[in-house]
Amino acid sequence: MMKKSALFLAMSAAVAAPAFAAEFQVNKDTKFQINVEVGAYHEDVKNSSGASTQAFTGKGLNQIEIKADHKVSDDVTVFGEIEVDYDPIGDNGEVLTDDARLGINSKSMGRFSVGQFDSYFEDNVVEILSIGHGEHAYLTEAKTDNDGRRLQWIKPVGPLTLAVEASRATNKDDKTKTGTGFGVTAAYKLGDMTLAVGTANINEFSSTGSANSADKTTAASIKYGMGALTLMGLVAKQDNVSGSKVDIMGAGLKYKVGAFDMGVAMQNYEETGKDKRSELALGVGYTPFKNMTVYFDVLKADKSKSEGDAIEVGMKYAF
């Protein structure tokens, strides 16, 4: 095991170029920013038969992000951004677009965005128990959107932040099927504690226009910081028009000491017609110098034959 780990770290150092970030001030009102993230990891994942599958990859850790904003007035700024994901480990690997966003940020009216990006509900409520550094140490989430084109409005009002969003998507495998989504989220910051609650409706339609699937997810989260220690909690409920339900209740913590950061998260996941399971995620990271992290993540999915269980050892440069 030690020989494999040493070999992996040596290979990572060889393939991972330094992360790069640059900001260009075109004039006093216009600014561009470029971020590059590079990384690699070794994964050991259990399949449905209980057998281990191993790979050395960079999937999910490598990204190029370009941002720009232009100040129109003291109140209004126009902004845009695009993210591209790539995997430099394999030869002739795919380069895929990820998030893309265009919008207007107004101090008085709020932030309006259109594009393809994660929902505020997902980022700030449903994913509150995320402690992983790489691709695998993440607990199963309730459904929050359809990954479609999104329209979003976010408005901070003192300690309260409100978010309203709508989305529309076309099934990439069946163009006759479309989906719509709508979500509302409120987050309130009280000192070192943040409380958030939200709901999302996701509908899918056939070519005849009739709904053939509909999910509604409601969730609440809490996050409390005490210096180097952060505590998190989540309660979520997902209902499908077919009558199936998913109930999630979990908690987690993160702790940072010196160059080390550690996290643990666990949750009970109960789905109609299936065995209740208890999921566990662990993550340890070490930052030897600025922008570089070496990490070790573990996921115990608690499924039949240990399906989904994963061990991941990796290295990344990130900003």
Secondary structure, 3 states (H helix, E strand, C coil): CHHHHHHHHHHHHHHCCCCEEEEEECCCCEEEEEEEEEEEEEEEEECCCCCEEEEEECCCCCEEEEEEEEECCCCEEEEEEEEEEECCCCCCCCEEEEEEEEEEEECCCEEEEEEECCCHHHHHHHCCCCCCCCCCCCCCCCCCCCCCEEEEEEEEECCEEEEEEEEEEECCCCCCCEEEEEEEEEEEEECCEEEEEEEEEEEEECCCCCEEEEEEEEEEEEEEEECCEEEEEEEEEEEECCCCEEEEEEEEEEEEECCEEEEEEEEEEEECCCCCEEEEEEEEEECCCCCEEEEEEEEECCCHHHCCCEEEEEEEECC
